[in-house]
Amino acid sequence: MPAASGQEQGSQSRPEQDGPDSRPLWGLAWDETDGIREITTFEGFSQACADPTSRLWIDLQDPDRELLSGIGKALELHPLVTEDILERNQRAKIEQTGDVAHIVMFALRYEGEVVAHEIDIVLGKRFLLTAHDAAVSPRDVPFMRRNPGAHLADGVDYVLWTLADWLVDDYFPVFDKLGDEIDDLEADVMNRPSSWLVERLFAVRRDLLKIRHTVGPQREIFNQLTNRDLALIRPERLIYFRDVYDHLIRLTDELDSYRELVGTALDMYLSQVNNNLSEVMKRLTAVTAVLAGAGALAGIFGMSEAGLAISFEDMRFWLVTALIALASALGFFYFRRTGWI
C-alpha cells in the first residue's frame, strides 16, 4: 500500500487532456501499476474501464442521455438503471440488478426552506458511478482534499462509504438550523402570536415532512446494506456502514422530536388565541354591564313621566335614578378591580 501511495502522488500531476471526443465527466482511476489518475474524457474512461485491474469512480453532473448511455454500455448497466438516473424523480432506495446495486440518496440544503437534491449511486465490483445536479458536488468531499487514491485503492465500497458518510453528516447542520428556528418560533408564540407565525410553523412542518420522506427510506437502505449478504461490500467494511446507519437513527429520533415541538407550538398558539379571545369577551361583558345602567338611566329620562318628576313632587323617580347610577358605578369599580376593564 505505501508503494501505491507514492505512485499516486506522482501520477496526480498527469491529468488527461480534453480532446475532440471530450465529454462532460470527471473521474478517478486506480491500478497497482500507475496508481491514481484523473479522468476528464470519455476516451480516458473507456481505456480505464477496459483494464480489468483498475478501479473507477466516475462522477457525472447533469448527464445527458448520450453520455449516460455510453457509460452505461461500457459498465454493462441495465437500461432501467440509466432511465432511473435520467428521470431524477426517484425515492431513496436500493435495488440490486445482477452484480450492480443502484442506490438513491439525497443531499439536504437549507435555503430558508429545506431543499433535497437527488444523488444516484451505482456500485459495481470495481466501479462507482455517481450522478447529480449542479447543486451537489461529491468531488469536494473532505477526502478529496487529502488523498483520494487511498480510498479508491482500498476498494470502491470504501469510496461509497465516504460519500454516504459525507451526505449524512451534512444533514446535521440542516437539523441544527431547523431546531434553532423552532426555538425562536416557540418564543414568538408565547410573546407575540400572529398569523405569520402560523404560516411559518406550517412551513417548518412541511420541511420536516420532506426530511422524513428523505431520511426515513435512507435508514432502510443502510439497514439492508449492513444486514444483507451483499457481495459488493466487504464484510470488514460493514462496521463503517453501521456507523452511518447509527447516524440516521439519531437523525430520525431527532426528527420525531422536532415534529412534536412544532405540534406543541401550534397548540400553544391556539391556546394563546383562545386566551386572548377570552380576555376580549371579558372586557366586552364588563363594558356591557356598565353601559346597561347608563342605558337604563337614559331610558328613564326618555319617558313622559320624567317631566313631572323634575318638579321634585315625587322623589321615587330620583331614588330609582340614583340606584341605577350607583349600580353602574359599583359595577365599573368591581370590574376595574378584577381586571376586566
N, C-alpha and C positions, 0 to 999 in steps of 0.2 A: 504493500500500500504506500509507503514512503516514496518508493521509486516512481510510482504512478503519479504522485503529487508533484514531483519535480518535473515530470514530463508535462503535466498540466500547466505549470507556470510558464514553461517555455512555449507551449502551443497557444496560450491565450492571446498572444500578440499577433496571431496569424488568422484573423477573421477572413472568411471568404468574401470576395468582391462581387457585387451585383453585376450581372451581365445582361444580355438581351432577353434571357429566359428568367429574369428575376421575378419572384412572387412576393407578395406582402406577408412574409412569415419570418419567424425567428425561432431559433432552437439551439440546443446544445447536443453534442455527440461525444461519447467517450468510448475509448477502447484501450486495451492494455498497451498497444504499440505507440499510438500518438497522444494518449491522454485525452484531455478535454479540448474541444474546439467549438467555435461558434458557427452556426449555420444561418445564413441570411438569404439563400437562394433555393429554388426548387431543385436545381441540379445538385447542389450540395446535400440536400435532404435525400435525394434518390441514391446518391453514392453511399451515404451513411446507412441508409436503410438496406442496401444490397449487401452490406458487410454483416455477416451473421454474428460476429463477435462484438459489435458495437451496441451501445445503449443510447436511446434517444429521448430527449424531451423537446417536443415541438409545441410552440405557443402561437396561437392564431388570434388576431384581433379583428373582429367583424369580417370573418372569411366569406368570400362569395362562393357560389355553387361550383364553379370551375375549379378553384383551388382546393376546396374541401373534397370534391370528387376525386381529384388526382391524388391527394394524400390518402384518402380512404382506400383507393385501389392499391396503392403501394403498401399500405398497412393491412390490407385484406379485411377491411371493416365491413360489416353487414350494411346494406343500403339503408335500413331503418335507423341505424345509428347516425349516419350522416344526415338523414332527413330530420331527425330529432334535434341535432345540433343547429341545422339551418332554421328550423321553426322558432327556436328560442322562446318557447312558451311552456316548458316542461315544469313539473313539480319536482321537488327534491326526491331523488330516488336512486336506486342501484339496480341495474339489470345486467345479467351476465349472458353473453351470447358467444357460445363456443369458448375460446381461450381469451376473450376480451370482456372486460367489465366497464359498463358505461355508468358513470356517477354524475349526478346533477347536484351541485351545491349552489349556495347563494352568498354573495358578499353584501353586507348591510352598510349603508351610509346614512348619516343623519344630516339632513339639509333643511331644517325647520320641520321636516317630517321624515319618516323612515322610508328609504328607497332601497329596494332589493335588486341586485344585478345577478343574472344567471351566469354560472360558470359550468361548462360541460367538460368533464374529465373522462378520458378513455384510457384505461390501464390495460396494457398487454404484457407479454412475457419480458420484452426488452424495450418497450417504448411507453412513453406517457404523452398523451395529446391533450392540450387544454385549449378551449375556445371561449371567447368572452367578448363583451363590448369594450369601448374605449374608456369607460369609467373605472375599469378594474385593470390592474397591471400586476400579474403574478411575477413578471420579470423584475419587480422591485422588492421582492420579499427579502428579509434580512440576510438569508444565507447567500444570496446573490452578491452581496457586498463583501462577503468574506471569501469563501472558497466553494464555488458552485460545483466544481469537479468532485469534491469529496462526497457529496450526496449522490450524484449520478453514478459514481464509481461503486458505491455501496448498494446500488440497485434502484430501479425505477419506483419500487414500492416505498423506498426511503424518501424520494422526491415527492411522492404522493402525500406521505405523512407530513412533510414540511409545508406543503401548500395548504393542506387541510388545517393544520395547526395554526398557520398564519391567518386563514379565513376566520376560524372560530375565535382566536384571540382578539381579532378586530371587532367582534361583537360586544366585548366588554365596555369599550368607550361609548358605544351607542346606548347600552343599557344604563351606564352612568349618567348620560345626558338626559335620558328619559326619567330616571329616578330623581334627578335634580328638578326637572320641570314639574313632576308630580308633587314634590315637596312644596314648590312655590305655589302651585295651584291650590293645594290644601290650605296654605296660609292665607291666600286671597279669598278662599271660600269663607273662612272664619271672619276676615276683617272687612271685605268689601265684595260681597256676592253680586254678580252681574250676569247678564245674558252672554257676554263674551266668554266668561269662564265656562259656561255650559258648552259652548261651541268648541273651546279648546279641550275640555275634558273628553268630549266625543271624538275629537281628532286624535288625542292620545290613545283613546280606546281603539280606534281604527289602526293606529300604528302597532299597538300590542297584538291585535288580531293578525296583522300582516306578519309580525315576527313569529307568532305562534305557528302560522302556516309554513313558515320558512324553517324555523329551528326544530320544530317537532319531528317532521319527517327525517331531518338530518340525524337526529338522535337514533332513529331506527336504522339509518344507513350504517352507522358505526357499531350499532348492536349486531348487525349482520356480519360486518367485517371482522369483528372480534369473536364471534361465536360460530360462524360457518367455516367449513373446511374449504377455504379459497386458496387454490394453488398459486395464485398470483402474488400472494403476500406470504413472506417467510414466517414461520412460527415464532422466531425470536423477535420479529417486528410487531407482533400483536400487542405487546405491552405499550408501545408508542401510540397505537390507535385506541387502546383502552384509556389512555390519558386524555385524548381528545373527547372520547365518549363521556368521561367524568366531567369535563368542562361543559359539555352540552347538558348533562343532568343538572349541573349547578345553574346554568342559564335558564332552563325550563322551570326550575323551582323559583328562581328569582322572577321569572315572567309571571308565574301564578301569583306571587306576592304583589307585583305591580298591578295586576288586574284587580285584585281585591282592594288595593289602595284607591284605585280610580273609582271603583264601585262605592267605596266608603265616602269618597269626596263628593260623588253625585248625591248620595243620601244626605250628607251634611248640607249640601246646597239646598236640597228640597226642604230640609228641616229649617234652615235659615229663612227661606222664603215663607214657610208656614208661620214661623215665629214673627216675622215682620208683618205678615197679614193679620195675625192675632193682635199685634200692637196697634195697627191701624184700626181694627174693629173696636178695640177697647176705647181708643180716643174718640172714634165716631159715636160710640154708645154714650160716653161721658158728655160730649158736646150736645148730643140729642137730649139727654136728660136735663141738662141745664137750660137749653133753649126751650124745652117744653114748658117750663114755668113761665118764661118770658112770653111765650106764645099764648099761654092761658091768661096772663095778665093783660096782654093786648086785646085778647078776645073779650075780656070783661068790659074794658073801656069802649069796645065797639058795640055793646048792647044799648038799647034805647033807654034802659033804666039808669044808665050811668049818669045821664044829665040830672036826674033827681038826686042822685047820691052826692053830687058835688056840693049841694047846699048844706051838707052835713046834717040833714034831718034824720038820716038812717045810717048809723055807724056800722051796721053789719056789712055793708059793701066794702068799707075801708078795712074792716077786720079780715075779710076774705082776701082782699088785695094784699094786705100785709103778710098774711100767712103764705100766700103763693110766692111773694118776693123773698120771704125768709127761707122757704123750702128750696128755692133756686140758689140762693146764696150758700146755704148749708151744703147742697149738692155740689156746688162748684168747689168749695173748700175741701170737701171729702175726696172728690176725685183728684184734686190737686195734691192732697196728702198721700194718696195711694199711687200717684204717678201716672194716672190715666190721662191727665191733661198737662 
